[in-house]
């Protein structure tokens, strides 16, 4: 019944009603480890099985959890598709950095990498960024693993260490990222990020500062909420000032002058201090990006021990939905000419307001089922719904659950 309903509607809702003998809840965005229907999984994890992706074969193991739906999206690279709304945002950011930040020889200070493979090692995605082994972001239920050692990147930060190790001081990375997540108009298992990193030598940071020659980047002290143990307060404040000035200019370029901005302290494993930027847009405070002073341990391990730097990351869909008034994240994957032609503009800075396409009313369907007492993960169900219903499914909500007081009753049903 659910399947036929999903095929009929242009905007379908599936409300999930689960009745379970035991449901264990963990971290909000963590794994839920259930077993999707075998016919709907790209990876069956049979002995000796492999998954083919971007011309490479990856042996599968107990970590493999890619679905057919996600695999069909790898390689689409919407951010490189000319006149796509994500391409427009990327080009606007790139143009701004090219014009505002110029190197000694008149060439752009920031280099741009927007075609790096989304397949990374778990070391690149986690360890290189100082993410602890027991951190909840590593959970199988939060990520798409090819196997225990390889995965689809969960953030463009997975490339930071490699680019720093190659000797780069200033760069932008743009790409698709993959996270298992809930189903609603704001979440999709694939989205796109833009990452930026800039490092400073002592001479670059203190140039133009009175008595700058006497100032130092590093010291040995204690960590506080304001700085890392290896950084001097003078260096941190200058890096933080440059970071916030850079981002303030960027959002002014994207949204226009007079925008009200505020900074919120937050935590990331790879920056300290860390901040989120919020903007007041149409009377509502919206979080648009995260940033901070790079952890010196990360910078040192990549071979740039004499430098200090900042990094930020933003979601392209998030910005495009705000700027172009796009109400649903699934629309970015539309191949409907009525959607795409709205963004064929002669000037990338031209204002665009999305015009809705469909006149079909929403359809609401309820489904209830028994769950196993162990190894159930909610994100697995979301993957299954996406695989069967595709992008017609707009939202899945858990509206009720029930645990029978008699354990033996549940065991009989299982």
Secondary structure, 3 states (H helix, E strand, C coil): CHHHHHHHCCEEEEEEEEEECCCCCCCCCCCCCCCCCHHHECCCCCCCCEEEECCEEEECCCCCCCEHHHHCCCCCCHHHCCCCHHHHHHHHHHHHHHHHCECCCCCECCEEECCCCCEEEHHHHCHHHCCCCCCHHHCCCCCCECCCCEEECCCHHHHHHHHHHCCCCEEEEEEEEECCCCCECCECCEEEEEEEEEEECHHHHHCCCCCHHHCCCECCCCCCCCCCCCECHHHHHHHHHHHHHHHHHHHHHHHCCCCEEEEEEEEECCEEEEEEEEEEECCEEEEEEEEEEECHHHHHHCCCCCCEEEEEEEEHHHHHHHHCCCCCHHHHHCCCHHHHHHHCCCCCCCCCCCCCCCCCCEEEEEEEEEECCCCCCHHHHHHHHHHHHHHHEEEEEEEECCCCCCHHHHHHHC
